[in-house]
Amino acid sequence: MASSPRSAAGTLYLVHTLAHASRSMLDDALRHLDLSSLQYTVLSVLAQNANLSSSRLSRRFYVTPQTMGELILLLERKGLIERREDPANKKALLLSLTRLGKAACAKGDAHVKRIERTIFGALSASELTAMRSMLAGTIATLRADDPDRHDTVQRRVRAIAARSTNRTPRQGADL
């Protein structure tokens, strides 16, 4: 039996289960576009953050540079992304979407919206906004190297969670 959702292990179990289920749904939805959920997500990140390097993407996705390099090579062979020299650093290559990549990303976005409605349809718009903010804050915490920034992000996430449930956050409360 799984841990209680109120425990740390229970929280991680719920996050893992949600991530796995949503990724499986997205993989199924994207199959006809010849994209995996990871490939689509990379395209989506590049659509929102033009000119990222492969090393920045690998850190963002918590994969090795070699793994990201293979993924980028595959997306490049499909004609979805292009690499070009960084004018500020001749050794670095910047990635951007091609016209075909933008179109594939837009088609994937439509599937993501449908899946989001399926999974989170019971939430109000404000609850969905609060949940997105909490998740973004949690991810920012994972990416933060500065312990002071970690505390600031945690306070922000607790405040958002409290607003979404109309209560005041406890000092030092766990999520």
C-alpha positions as MATLAB code, in Angstrom:
seq = 'MASSPRSAAGTLYLVHTLAHASRSMLDDALRHLDLSSLQYTVLSVLAQNANLSSSRLSRRFYVTPQTMGELILLLERKGLIERREDPANKKALLLSLTRLGKAACAKGDAHVKRIERTIFGALSASELTAMRSMLAGTIATLRADDPDRHDTVQRRVRAIAARSTNRTPRQGADL';
ca = [
       0.000    0.000    0.000;
       1.263    3.497   -0.825;
       2.287    5.989    1.820;
      -0.240    8.498    3.061;
      -0.548   11.526    0.739;
       0.209   13.623    3.832;
       3.692   12.132    4.206;
       6.773   13.105    2.228;
       6.886    9.640    0.649;
       3.188    9.974   -0.184;
       3.770   13.326   -1.858;
       6.607   11.955   -3.972;
       4.486    8.920   -4.869;
       1.657   11.200   -6.033;
       4.026   13.378   -8.076;
       5.646   10.302   -9.621;
       2.287    8.743  -10.470;
       0.970   11.964  -11.997;
       4.150   12.471  -14.026;
       4.137    8.902  -15.318;
       0.433    8.886  -16.196;
       0.497   12.278  -17.894;
       3.660   11.381  -19.833;
       2.020    8.146  -21.025;
      -1.089   10.056  -22.132;
       1.058   12.603  -23.951;
       3.183    9.905  -25.627;
      -0.015    8.286  -26.933;
      -1.400   11.621  -28.163;
       1.853   12.617  -29.908;
       2.579    9.280  -31.554;
       0.922   10.310  -34.842;
       3.227   13.373  -34.924;
       6.250   11.057  -34.579;
       7.174   12.777  -31.297;
       7.726   11.497  -27.787;
       6.631   13.506  -24.757;
      10.275   14.421  -24.089;
      10.839   15.542  -27.672;
       7.692   17.681  -27.560;
       8.682   19.157  -24.206;
      12.098   20.162  -25.563;
      10.367   21.818  -28.524;
       7.997   23.577  -26.138;
      10.868   24.874  -24.002;
      12.661   26.128  -27.103;
       9.459   27.839  -28.282;
       9.357   29.764  -24.999;
      13.132   30.260  -24.601;
      14.814   30.807  -27.926;
      18.553   30.355  -28.273;
      19.249   27.883  -25.493;
      22.340   25.720  -25.641;
      22.334   21.959  -25.417;
      24.103   22.122  -22.039;
      21.411   24.420  -20.611;
      18.711   22.070  -21.874;
      20.431   19.051  -20.347;
      20.565   20.793  -16.955;
      16.952   21.893  -17.287;
      15.787   18.337  -18.020;
      18.130   16.618  -15.535;
      19.731   14.457  -18.214;
      23.369   14.028  -19.189;
      24.798   16.245  -21.931;
      25.258   13.094  -24.020;
      21.574   12.175  -23.706;
      20.491   15.692  -24.639;
      22.969   15.709  -27.527;
      21.382   12.542  -28.944;
      17.905   14.029  -28.556;
      18.954   17.260  -30.259;
      20.558   15.343  -33.112;
      17.305   13.404  -33.603;
      15.198   16.602  -33.567;
      17.625   18.205  -35.996;
      17.412   15.207  -38.363;
      13.611   15.526  -38.256;
      13.996   19.142  -39.313;
      12.404   20.473  -36.119;
      15.339   22.416  -34.690;
      18.443   24.101  -35.977;
      21.768   24.922  -34.391;
      23.824   28.011  -34.994;
      26.961   29.494  -33.525;
      26.570   31.748  -30.492;
      27.973   35.165  -31.476;
      29.118   35.704  -27.874;
      30.838   32.309  -27.586;
      32.055   30.722  -30.808;
      32.327   27.311  -29.121;
      28.661   27.210  -28.111;
      25.762   26.321  -30.379;
      22.347   27.877  -29.845;
      19.168   25.970  -30.610;
      15.964   27.279  -32.124;
      12.866   25.860  -33.742;
      12.519   25.645  -37.483;
       9.220   26.488  -39.152;
       8.401   22.757  -39.094;
       9.373   22.616  -35.405;
       7.032   25.514  -34.580;
       4.188   23.760  -36.387;
       4.855   20.451  -34.585;
       5.001   22.285  -31.259;
       1.676   24.026  -31.960;
       0.034   20.677  -32.770;
       1.486   19.222  -29.579;
       0.196   22.214  -27.592;
      -3.357   21.352  -28.645;
      -2.917   17.826  -27.274;
      -1.412   19.154  -24.039;
      -4.410   21.457  -23.506;
      -6.793   18.552  -24.003;
      -4.832   16.334  -21.602;
      -4.660   19.127  -19.037;
      -8.459   19.507  -19.204;
      -8.830   15.749  -18.755;
      -6.516   15.571  -15.747;
      -7.305   18.883  -14.038;
     -10.818   19.608  -15.296;
     -12.257   19.480  -11.767;
     -10.078   22.420  -10.656;
     -11.254   25.997  -10.921;
      -9.184   28.461  -12.942;
      -7.758   29.962   -9.741;
      -6.916   26.523   -8.330;
      -5.155   25.590  -11.561;
      -3.219   28.870  -11.497;
      -2.230   28.268   -7.868;
      -1.144   24.713   -8.624;
       0.973   25.885  -11.580;
       2.608   28.505   -9.344;
       3.338   25.953   -6.632;
       4.838   23.505   -9.123;
       6.906   26.248  -10.782;
       8.162   27.341   -7.366;
       9.063   23.785   -6.456;
      10.975   23.340   -9.709;
      12.752   26.641   -9.095;
      13.783   25.271   -5.706;
      15.236   22.170   -7.351;
      17.227   24.352   -9.727;
      18.424   26.830   -7.102;
      21.983   26.459   -5.867;
      21.633   29.285   -3.333;
      20.206   28.137    0.057;
      18.793   31.648    0.685;
      16.924   31.456   -2.615;
      15.591   28.042   -1.556;
      14.046   29.560    1.595;
      12.549   32.460   -0.372;
      10.997   30.108   -2.923;
       9.607   27.875   -0.181;
       7.976   30.882    1.551;
       6.472   31.969   -1.783;
       5.103   28.493   -2.481;
       3.583   28.240    1.018;
       1.955   31.670    0.597;
       0.434   30.633   -2.757;
      -0.813   27.386   -1.256;
      -2.351   29.268    1.664;
      -4.117   31.725   -0.651;
      -5.546   28.878   -2.706;
      -7.031   27.316    0.426;
      -7.855   30.632    2.164;
      -5.636   30.038    5.167;
      -2.488   31.583    6.580;
       0.786   29.666    6.065;
       2.438   28.318    9.199;
       6.002   29.385    9.894;
       8.237   26.584    8.587;
       5.276   24.546    7.308;
       6.070   21.682    4.995;
       4.402   21.394    1.633;
];
